[in-house]
């Protein structure tokens, strides 16, 4: 799910663009599971879009950081 839907939005935000990922639909259809998942292990296939996105962002920062780089990470969740 993450690879086909949210990853491109996350990567574009890392290039300076604004991005929003929303889950919309009928009650009980799996929006919370899709966004949050369950499982705290990074290898857990049941992780949702939010933990995968956060991992992607901090992986990018870790791979890109040098002494001249400054990163500010800001997120909102409703």
C-alpha positions in Angstrom: 0.0 0.0 0.0 2.7 2.5 1.0 4.8 1.9 -2.1 1.9 2.5 -4.5 0.2 5.4 -2.7 2.1 7.4 -0.2 5.8 7.0 -1.0 5.7 9.5 -3.9 4.1 12.2 -1.7 6.8 11.6 1.0 9.6 11.8 -1.6 8.2 14.9 -3.1 8.0 16.5 0.3 11.7 15.8 0.8 12.3 17.8 -2.4 10.6 20.8 -0.9 7.0 20.3 -2.0 4.0 20.2 0.3 2.3 16.9 0.7 -0.9 15.6 2.3 -1.9 12.0 2.8 -5.5 11.4 3.9 -7.7 8.3 4.4 -11.3 8.9 3.7 -14.3 6.5 3.7 -17.0 4.7 5.5 -16.7 3.8 9.2 -15.1 0.4 9.7 -13.3 0.1 6.3 -9.7 0.1 7.6 -8.6 3.7 7.5 -6.9 3.6 10.9 -5.2 0.3 10.1 -4.0 1.6 6.8 -2.6 4.8 8.3 -1.2 3.4 11.6 -1.1 -0.3 11.2 0.0 -2.3 14.1 3.4 -3.6 15.0 6.4 -1.7 16.2 9.1 -3.7 14.5 10.5 -2.0 11.3 10.3 -5.3 9.5 6.7 -5.9 10.5 4.5 -6.0 7.3 1.6 -4.7 9.3 3.1 -1.2 9.8 0.9 1.5 8.3 1.6 4.5 6.1 2.5 6.8 9.0 5.4 4.8 10.5 6.7 3.9 7.0 6.6 7.6 6.0 8.5 8.6 9.2 11.1 5.9 8.5 11.5 7.2 4.9 12.0 10.8 6.1 14.6 10.0 8.7 16.4 7.6 6.4 16.7 10.4 3.9 18.0 12.7 6.6 20.6 10.2 7.8 21.8 9.5 4.3 21.9 13.2 3.3 23.3 14.8 6.4 26.6 16.5 6.5 27.9 19.3 8.7 26.4 22.0 6.5 22.9 20.5 6.3 20.1 21.5 8.6 16.7 19.6 8.7 13.5 20.6 10.3 10.8 17.9 10.5 7.3 19.0 11.2 4.2 16.8 11.0 0.6 17.0 12.0 -1.9 14.2 12.7 -5.6 14.6 13.3 
